[in-house]
């Protein structure tokens, strides 16, 4: 599998042994491919699995897929069905002939290791827990309609950008033809303080519509790294469309310590001088008109990044 990374001219991400064969037919303008593949002892970044095998038939207007990933003897996920190639166009509705092509895809799994997400992002590490999916996608290329459920149990992870570790992450998400319903999404931080999210996200023709979400947190940690250490409390209701959401309720910092210079450095150059200024009167010193600025700069001599801080503490 390392050969795949070499072809893509990137650092190694795949490993394992790949056996595959394919038959190509049709014309240059309308090729057709029938293929079989099997990967044994595979890995993608940090995610490892026993085998991945299946068949893929690609035509001018459709893809037929039958694949199974076996993570270990007890954990697996399958994807089978028919996908019109119009599904991958930016705007399939612009071409009614292809946009009306039907979608018929089924994704099914046992409870599988949630660590699979580490194969697709570096933002989460130390991921544990199980994910189970039973989903069927119907509808058309222009308006796919999912149905089913996704369940997450006993999750744990570290969010690299904030440095916070979460545990006992639980979620149950129902997929309905016109909406995603978050029945439950909860997480505990390192002090067992909780955050919960519930509500609906409307979907229509591959776009998110109006949302109705409820976000509650009690002394919940959101930052724990060089940027600072911050805990929040919230009771928020988010409604309306994503372009003009309506937010009502309360959001506050219960305890906080922000290193402003580190925060600002993420978006711009530090506002604090880190080099000594030349004192007035010395060789190369500024003229009289600039003396006041030079004195002000001299007073900040030795100031280093990270001295600016913002603190907040709970009053209850």
N, C-alpha and C positions, 0 to 999 in steps of 0.2 A: 504493500500500500504506500510505501514511501515514494514510489514512482509517481503516484498521483500528485503529491506535493511538488515533486520536481517538475512535472509538466505545468503546474500552476505557478511555478517560479515563486514559491513562498517557503517559509520555515516549516519543518516537519510538524504535521498535526495528526496524520493518519499512521496507524501501524496495523500489522496483521498480514495474512496471506490471502490474496485475491485470485480466484479462478473465475473466468468469465468467457462467454462466447456470444457472438452476435451475427445476425444475418441482415445485410443491407440490400434493399431492393428499391424499385421505383426509379424516379428520375431525379436529376439534380435539383429541380425546382420543388418536387414533391417526394422526398425520400421516405422510405419506410424501414424501420429497424425493429427486429425481434431479438431480444437478448435475455440471457440468463446469467446470474452472478451468484457467487458464494464467497463470503469472507469468514475466515476462521481465526480465532485468537486475536480479535480486532480491538482497536481503540481509536477514539477520536478525542484528541487533547487528553483530558483527565478521565474520561469515561471509557470503561473497558467492558467488553462483552464476549461471549463464547462464539456466537455465529450471527451472520446476517446473510440471508439468502432470499432469492425471489426471481421473478420474471418481470420484464418491462417490454411492452410493445408500443412503439411510437409511430404514429401516422401523421398525415398532413393536418388533421384536425382533432386528434385525440391521443391520449396516453392511457393504456390499460396497465394497471399495477397490481402485483400480488407479492408482498414482501413480509418477511418475519424476522424480527430481531430477538434472539435468545440471549438474555443477559447471563442467566445461569439456569440450572435445571428447573427452577421454580418460577422464574420471572421472565416475561416475554411481552412483546407488543407486535401487533400486525396492522398492516394497511393494505386494503384490497379495494378495487373498484375502477371506475372510469372517470377520467378528467378531460374535458375538452381543452385544447390548447388555448382557446380564447380566454380561459380563466386566468392565464398569465399575462394577458395584454393589459396595458394601462387603463383602457376604457373599452371593455368589450361591448358595452351598450351602444357604442357608436357604430357597430356593425351588427344589425339585428340578426342576420343569418347565423353568425357565430355566437353572438351574445345569448341567443335562445337555446344553445346546445345544453343538454341536461348534464348535471353533475351527479355522480353516484359513488361516493367514497365512504368506506367504513373503517374506523380506527377502533381497535379493541385491545385491551391489555389486562394482564394480571396486575396486582400491585407491584410496580417496578421501582428500582432504586431511583430516588429523586436526583441523585448525583448525575443523572443523564443531562441535566441542564448545564453542567459545567463543560459539556462538549460544545456548547453554543455561545457561552459568554464568559468573560473573565471578571465580570462585575460581582459574581457570587462565588465564594469559596467555602470549603469545609461543609459542603452540602450533604445533609442526611435526611432520611425519611422515605416515604413511599408515595408514588403517584399512580392513580388508576384512572383509566379513561375508557368510556364506552360512548362513542360518538358516531353518528351517521350524518353526512353532508349531502343534501339533495338540492333541489332548485335548479338554477341555470348559471351559466358562466357570468352573466351580468348581475345575477341576484342569488348567490348561493345561500342555502338555508340549513344551518346546523341544528341537530337535535341530539340530546344525550346529556351526559354528566361527566364531570372531572372532579376527582376527590384527592385531597392531599392529607396525609396523616403523619403525625410525629415528626414534623419537619424541623430542621435546624440549619443555620447558615450564617455566614459572615458577609456583610455588605462592604466590599472593599473601599468604596468611595467615602463612606462615613465611619468605617472601623467598628461598627456595631455588630454584635452577635445576637441572633435571635434563636429562640427555642420553642418547642411545643407549638409549631406552626401548623394550623389546621385550616382546611378550606373545603367547601363543597360548592361547586359552581354548576348550575343547570344551564344548558344551552337550548334555547327555544328558537323557532324559526325567525322571530322578529326581535329577539333580545337575548342578552346574557344576564342571567340572574345570579347574583352573589348571595347565596343563602347564608354562608358563613365564611369569614376570613379573619382569623385571629392569630396573634403572635405575642409571645412574652419576651421581655428583654432579660438582661442578666440579674435583675432584681425581682423578677417575676411580675413586673408591671405589664399591663396588657394594652393592646390596641386591637380594635375590631372594625371591620368594614362590612357593610351589607348594602344591598340595593340592586338597581337595574341599569343596564346600558342598552339602549335601543340600537338595532342594526338594520340597515336598509341599503340594498344594492352595494354591499362591500364597504359601506361607510358607517361610522358610529353616529347615531342620532342623539336624541336627548338622553340625559343621564339623571338618575335619582339615587344618590349615594349618601350614606350616613357613616361618618368617621368619628369614632370615640376612642380617646386615649386617656390614661390616668398615670401621670408621672412617668411617661414612656420615653426611653432614651432614643434619640435620633442622630446624635453625633458623639463619637468617642475616638478621636485621633488628634493629629497635630492641629487641626482647626479648632478643637475645643472639646467640651463635654456639655451636652445640652439635653435636657428632658422637657417634654411638653405635656400639656393637658388640653384636650379638645373635645368638643361636642358640636360637630359640624354637619350641616345638611347642604349638599351640593346638587343643584338642579339646573335644568335648562340645557342649552346646546353647548358644545365644547368651545365654539367661537365666542360665546357670550354667556358663560355660566353664572348662575346665581349662587352665592355662598352666604349662608346664614348660620349663626351660632357663635361659639366661643373657641378661640385658639390662643393659648398663652404658654409662656415659658415658666415652668415651675422652678427649675434650677438651671443655671447656665454659665458657662465660661468660654467665651469665644476669643480665639487669637486672631484679631482683626487682620494683621499683616499677612497671615497665612491664607485667610479667606480672600483678601484682596489680590494676593499674588496669583490666585487661580484665574483671575480675569484681567489683571493689569500689573504694571510694575509697582513695587512697593513705594509708598509715599514717604518712607523714612530714609534720610541719607545714611549711607553706610561707609562713607569715606570722610576723612578729616577735612574741614574747610581751612583755607588759608587765612590767618589772622590779619586784621587791618594793619597796615604799615609795613608788613613784611614784603620782601621782594616778590613781585608779581601780584601783590594785593590789589583789590579793586579800588577804583577811585572813590572820592568823597561821596559822590552821588549814590554809590552802591554800598557805602559803609554799613548802613543799617541792615541791609540784607546779609552782609558778610558776618556781622555780629550775631544775627539770628541763626545763621548756619553754624557758626562756631559753637553756639550753645547746644546744638544737637550733635556735636562731635561724639563719635563712638556709639551713637544710637544704632541698634541692630534690629534686623527684622524679627518680629514677634513680640516687641515691647508693647504694642497697642493691644489692649484687652477690653472686653466688654463683659461685665458680670451681671447676673440676675439671680435672685434667690426668692424662694417661696415665702409668702407672708402668712401662710396658714399651716 
